[in-house]
């Protein structure tokens, strides 16, 4: 009898324990909540959300494709031709006119040096420097001055475009407003964009070609923003507003770098100016002592060598104190 009671009690306890394990334990341990969360995570997204994600993915792919296309085009245009350099300097010369002017300068310098000193090596060196070095230095100087003027006016031009878009004007009309009122060289560059778009080229591609005529990161940023907006859409006024902020921040950074590097630039200027100043002072005090440099053939050769080495030193110092960012 006792064994039957014990067996019945054991079976009853086992049954109650099994029922509790099945129905009560999941609620106490949190397994049911975990299963509900897993079902919620595994539940398919709503159709609207799936469409939104698909749109964002498509736009991201379009942006990536546009950036890759622009990078490929920039790699193809790494080699700058002479005609492109003339355009970047703002000169309307042809390559033939440039070579004619270079030849005339070299010939004039050669004749003047030969008649003045009678030394053929010195006259050849001076003629070579005047015919090949001076025109290219002039191109670089004009290009740098034009780029500086362009950078000074670009943030204000972008702000004008942003205000025009917010006022309801199309992008093309806003660019026309900038082309009508902006100073040079911004006016001519935006007129070139308008003319290129008028003959049938898409506006985004016309803006990306601005980098070919004005090889600046800021011009490249502007072209990329317009090209991406034309292909993938989006809030253009917000994108251009952010671009304007980036341009002004870069300008502040450039001015800060210039202020921090002025000491090094002053030192480089003093070091570079010392040899000619000493030469002039020696000539004023004892002209017979230093006149051998341009009257004797060996002295003329030494003078040409000194000029070459000094030029190399100045270029090295200039490279060391200029910072790219």
N, C-alpha and C positions, 0 to 999 in steps of 0.2 A: 504494500500500500504506500509505504513511504517512498519507494523507488518510483512508483507511478506519479506521485505528487511532485517529486523532484524532476522527473522527465517532463511533466506537463508545465511546471514552472519554467524549466529551461527553454522549452519550445515557445512559451508565451513571451518570455523575456527576449528571445531571439527575434520573434515576430515584431514585437514593439520596437526593438532596436533597429530592425531592418526598415520598418516604416519611418522611424525618425531619421534614419540615414538618407532615405529617399526623399522625404518631403520637408524635413526641418533643417537638416544640415546645410543644404545649398543656400538657404536664406541666411543662416548664421555665418557661413564662411565667405559669402560674397560671390560664389560661383555664378549665381543667377544674374547678378548685376554685371559680372564680367562677360557672360554670354550675351547679355543685351547690348553691351558696348561693342562687342565684336560684331554683332549683327548690324549695329548702326554704322560702324566703320565700313563693313563690307557691303552696305546697302548702296546701290547705284545712285550716282549724283542726279539731281534734277536736270531736266532737259535744258532749262535756261542757263544753269551753271555750266553744263557741258559745252553749250554753245559759246558762252563767255570765255571759257578756258581755250576753246578751239580758236576763237578770234585772237586772243592774246598770243597764242602760240604761232598763229599765222603771221601776225604783225611782227613778232620777234624774229621769225625766219626772214621776213622781208627786210627788216633792219640789218640783220647779219649779212644777207645777200648784198644789200646796198653798200655796206662797209667793205666787204670783200671786193666788190667791183671797183670802188674808189681806190683801195689799196693797190689793186692790180694796175689801174690806170696810172697811179703815181709812180709805180716801179717802171712802167714803160716810158715815162717822161723824165727819168732821172738825167738823161743826157740833154743838156741845154745847148741849143744851137746859137750861133751868133745873132741870127735874126730875132730869136726869142729874147736874148739879152738886150738887144737894142730896144725891143718893145718894153721890157721890164724897166729900162732906164728912162722911158718916156720920149725917146728920140724917134723921129720919123725917117731916119736914114735907112737906106738899103745896105746890104752887105758890100756891094761894090763901092758905094760912096765911103763906107767905113775904111775899106782897104786903101782907097785913093787918099783919103785924109791921113791915114797912118803912114803911107809911103811919102807923102809930102812932108810931114813932120820929121820923119827919119832923115830925108834928104837935106832939109834945111839945117837940122842939128849937125849932120855930118859935115856939111860945107862950112858952117860957122865954126865948129871945133877945129877943122883942119886948117882953115885960114887963120884962126887965132893962135893955135899952138904949133901947127906944122907936123904934128904927130899922127901918123896913120892909125896905129892901134887905138889911141885915145879917141880919135874921131869916129872910128868904127863902133867902139863901145858906146859912145854917147848917141850916135845915130841909131843903134839897135835899141837902146833904152827909150829914146824919144819915139821911135816908130812902133815898137811893140808894147813897151811898158806904159807909156803915158796915156794912149787911148783906152787901154783896159782899166787903168786906174780911174780915168774919167768916167767910164761906164759904171764901175763899182761905186764911185762917189754919187753919181746921179741916181743910181738904183737905190742906194741906202737912203738918200734924202727923200726920194719919192715914197719909199716904204714907210719912213717915219711920218710923213705927212698923211699917208693913208691910215696908219694906225691911230693917229690923233683924232681923225674924223669918223672912224668906223663905229665906235660905241654910240655916238649921237645919231648916226644914220640908222643903226639897228633899233634904237629907241623910237625914232620917227616911224619906222615900219611897224613896230609893235602898236603904237598909238593909232596908226592908220587901220590896222587889222581890227583892233578893238572898236574903232569907230564904224566899222562895216565896210571898209574899202577892200577890194581884192588885193592879193599880194602883188600882182603886176602893177596895179595903180599906185600902191605904196612905194614900190621901187621907182616908179616914174617921178613921184614927189621928191624922193631923195636925189635922183639924177638932175632934177631941175634946180634944187636949192643948195646942194652940197658943194663944198670947195673942191678944187683939184688936189690930187688926182682921183678922188672918189667919184666926182661927176663923170669923168671920161670912162671909168671902169664900169659904172652902173649904166651909162649910155651904151657901152659895148654889150652888156647883158640884155638890154632892151632890144638892140638891133639884132642880136643873135636869136632872141626868142621870136622876133617879128618875122624872120625868114623861115620859121617852122621848127626850130629846135625846141624841145621841151624846156620849161623854165628851170627845172632842177638841174638838168645837164648844163644849161647856160650859166647857172650860178657856180657849178663845180669847175667850169673852165676859168673862173676868176683866179684860181690858184696858179694856173699856167702863166698868167700875166703879172700876178702879184704873189710870188712864192713865200707866203707868210702863213704860219699856223692859224692865225686868226681868220684869214681869208678862207683857208681850208675848212675851218669849223663852220663858217657861214654857209659855204657850199654844201657841206655834209648835212646840216640841219635842213636846208631847203630841199635837197634831193630826197632825204628820207621822208620828209613830210609829204612830198609830192607822190611818193610810191606807197607809203603805208598809212598816211593820214595822221590825225592827232591834233592836239591843241597847238597850233603854230605860234600864237601870241605868247603862250607860256614858254615854249621852247626857245623862241627868240629872246624873251625876257631873261631866261637863264643864261643864254649866250652873251647878252649884254653885260650881265653881272660877271661872267667869266672873263670877258675882255677887259673890263675895268680892273678886276683883280690882277690880271696879268700885267696891266700897265703899272699898277702900284708896285708889283713885285719887281718889274724892270727898273723902276725909279729907285727902289730900295737897294737893289743890287748895284746900280750905278753910284749911289751915295756911299755904299760900303767899299767899293773898289776905287774910289777917287784917290785914296792915298797911294795905292799901287800904281795907278795911272800917272800921278804926279812924279813918283820916283822914276818910272820908266821914261817920262819926258825929260827929266833932268839928266838921266844917264845917257839918253840918246842925243841930247843937245850939247853935252860936254865936249866931245871931239871937235865939232865945227867951231864952237866958241873959242876953244884953245887955239885952233888953227888961225882964226881971225886975229886973236890977240897977238900971237907970235908974228903974224904978217905985219901988224901995225907997229910992232916994236923992232923986229929985225927981218925986214922983207927979203934980204939976200939969203938968209939962212933957210927959209922955207920955200923960196921960189924954185928950188931945184925939183920940187914935186911936179911942176907943170912945164918946166923948161927942158929937163933931161928925160930921155926915153925911159930909163929905169924908174925915175921918180913918177912919171906918168903911169907906168904899169902898176907901181905900188899904190898910187892914188886910186886907180880903178879898183884894185883889189880891196882897198880899205872901204870904198863906197859899197862894194858888193857885200863884204862881211858886216858892215854896219847895217845895211838893209836887212840882211838875214837876222841879225840880233834884234832889230826893232820889230820885225814880224813875229819872232819867237816870243818877245815880251808881250806883244799885243795879243797873241794867242793865249798866253798864260793868264792875262787879266780880263779876258772876255769870257762871260759865262752864258751858257745856253740853258734854258729852262722850259 
